[in-house]
Structures are given as structure tokens and as C-alpha cells.
């Protein structure tokens, strides 16, 4: 899981968990995300600390959601997995003391801050329930509504769609 797509990958995993009829192992989630189970366990541990998931040990155990989908926003998840690197850290990275590059960075800084504030606002308005409903609509449209909406036979079923 690359840090740039971390939020997307975590949301992907959470929706798999939401549409599963029971716990999902780190191996199953890793297969869905095309990553290593150790990466999944590390990520899920952070989500567990934030109260979004719990783990069940033993045979038939795995990761399950601990909160209702409607109570979790994308911003909540973003905050739980850690913010992406800010662009401010790049300000002097390529300038090498160049006054032109510093001027460019100053000009872009305000716009980037405004864009980030807008993104955070929007992430706070969208819940996991919204994502789940969108998934259900897409699956129903794709499958011609062959089964109950949201029923996924396997974690990989929507990947084949």
C-alpha cells in the first residue's frame, strides 16, 4: 500500500469488511488490496486504536467493523490512518536557494491550502454508508440485480465485475 493511495486502500478494505457476512482475515484483505498481510495488520491496528475495527482471534476470526457505517466519515478515516505528507515540506526541496522557485512556491501555497481545506470539508461530508450505497447501486446495475443488493459472495466478486 503506497502512502499516496493509503486512504483509498483503507476505504476499499473497510467496504469489503462491511459487505462480508463475517470477519475477514488479514490474508483475505491483503488479497483484495494486492498487498502483504503485514501491511494490512499494521493499518488495521491503527484503525483499531481509533475504534473503527476490532479483531477476533482464533478459528473463524479476523477483522470486523466496530462502528455503524453512517457514523464514520471519510475524514474520520483519513485522520485515523494519518494525513498524507503535506506539500509545505516540499517548499524548499527543489529550489536550491533559487528565488524564482521560492516565488513560485509562495504563489502556489495559498491555493494548495485552500484546495486542501475544501478536500477535508468534503471528506467530512461523505460517510462509509454513502460509499456502501454507491457500491450497492453499481453492483445492482452491473448484475441486473441478480441477488440481494450489497450481497457479495466473495471479497473478490466486485473485482471481476
C-alpha positions in Angstrom: 0.0 0.0 0.0 1.7 3.2 -1.2 1.2 6.2 1.1 -0.3 8.2 -1.8 -3.2 5.7 -2.1 -3.5 4.8 1.5 -6.8 6.4 2.2 -8.3 4.8 -0.9 -6.9 1.4 0.1 -8.2 1.7 3.6 -11.7 2.7 2.4 -11.6 -0.2 0.0 -10.8 -2.6 2.9 -13.5 -1.2 5.1 -16.1 -1.6 2.4 -15.1 -5.2 1.9 -15.5 -5.7 5.6 -18.9 -4.0 5.5 -20.2 -6.3 2.8 -18.8 -9.5 4.3 -21.1 -11.7 6.4 -18.4 -12.2 9.0 -14.8 -11.4 9.9 -12.1 -11.0 7.3 -8.6 -12.2 7.9 -5.5 -10.1 7.1 -4.7 -12.5 4.3 -8.2 -12.0 2.7 -7.9 -8.2 3.0 -4.4 -8.3 1.6 -5.6 -10.3 -1.4 -8.3 -7.6 -2.0 -5.8 -4.8 -1.7 -3.0 -6.6 -3.5 -0.6 -6.1 -0.7 1.1 -8.1 2.1 -0.9 -9.2 5.2 1.7 -7.5 7.4 0.8 -4.1 5.8 -2.9 -4.9 6.4 -2.3 -5.8 10.1 -0.3 -2.6 10.7 -3.0 -0.5 9.1 -5.9 -2.3 10.8 -4.0 -1.8 14.2 -4.3 2.0 13.6 -8.0 1.7 12.8 -8.5 -0.5 15.9 -6.9 2.2 18.1 -9.3 4.7 16.5 -12.2 2.5 17.3 -13.3 1.7 13.8 -12.4 -2.1 13.8 -11.9 -4.9 16.2 -10.1 -8.2 15.7 -11.4 -11.6 16.6 -8.9 -14.3 17.4 -9.0 -18.0 16.7 -10.6 -20.1 14.1 -13.1 -18.0 12.1 -11.6 -14.8 13.5 -10.4 -11.8 11.7 -11.2 -8.1 11.4 -14.7 -6.7 11.7 -16.2 -3.2 11.8 -16.8 -1.8 15.2 -19.0 1.2 14.2 -22.0 1.8 12.0 -21.1 2.9 8.5 -23.2 6.0 8.8 -21.2 7.2 11.8 -17.8 7.2 10.1 -16.8 9.9 7.6 -14.0 9.7 5.1 -12.3 12.5 7.1 -12.5 10.3 10.2 -10.7 7.5 8.4 -8.2 9.9 6.9 -7.4 11.2 10.4 -7.1 7.7 11.7 -4.7 6.4 9.1 -2.6 9.6 9.3 -2.5 12.6 7.0 -0.6 12.4 3.8 2.7 14.3 3.6 1.9 18.0 3.4 3.1 20.0 0.4 4.7 22.5 2.7 7.6 20.2 3.3 8.4 20.4 -0.4 8.6 24.1 -0.4 12.4 24.3 -0.5 13.1 20.8 -1.7 13.8 21.8 -5.3 14.7 25.4 -5.0 18.3 25.1 -4.0 18.1 28.7 -2.9 16.5 29.8 -6.2 14.5 33.0 -5.6 12.2 32.2 -8.6 11.3 28.8 -7.2 10.6 30.3 -3.8 8.3 32.8 -5.5 6.5 30.0 -7.3 6.1 28.1 -4.0 4.7 31.2 -2.3 2.2 31.7 -5.1 1.0 28.1 -5.0 1.0 27.8 -1.3 -2.3 29.7 -0.7 -4.1 27.8 -3.5 -2.9 24.5 -2.2 -4.0 25.3 1.3 -7.5 26.3 0.0 -7.7 23.1 -2.0 -6.8 21.0 1.0 -9.4 22.8 3.2 -12.0 22.1 0.6 -11.0 18.4 0.3 -11.1 18.0 4.1 -14.6 19.6 4.2 -15.8 17.2 1.5 -14.3 14.2 3.2 -16.2 15.2 6.3 -19.5 15.2 4.4 -19.2 11.6 3.0 -19.8 8.6 5.2 -18.9 4.9 4.7 -22.6 4.4 4.3 -22.6 6.7 1.3 -19.8 4.7 -0.3 -21.6 1.4 0.5 -24.8 2.7 -1.1 -22.9 3.7 -4.2 -21.3 0.3 -4.3 -24.7 -1.4 -3.9 -26.2 0.7 -6.8 -23.2 -0.1 -9.1 -23.4 -3.9 -8.3 -27.2 -3.9 -8.9 -26.8 -2.1 -12.2 -23.9 -4.4 -13.3 -25.5 -7.7 -12.2 -29.0 -6.8 -13.4 -29.9 -7.1 -9.7 -29.5 -10.9 -9.7 -29.3 -11.1 -5.9 -29.9 -9.0 -2.8 -28.3 -5.6 -3.0 -25.0 -5.5 -1.3 -24.6 -9.3 -1.1 -21.1 -10.2 -2.2 -20.3 -13.8 -2.5 -16.6 -13.3 -2.1 -14.3 -10.3 -1.4 -13.1 -10.5 -5.0 -16.6 -10.7 -6.6 -16.7 -7.0 -7.4 -13.2 -7.0 -8.9 -14.4 -9.4 -11.6 -17.3 -7.1 -12.4 
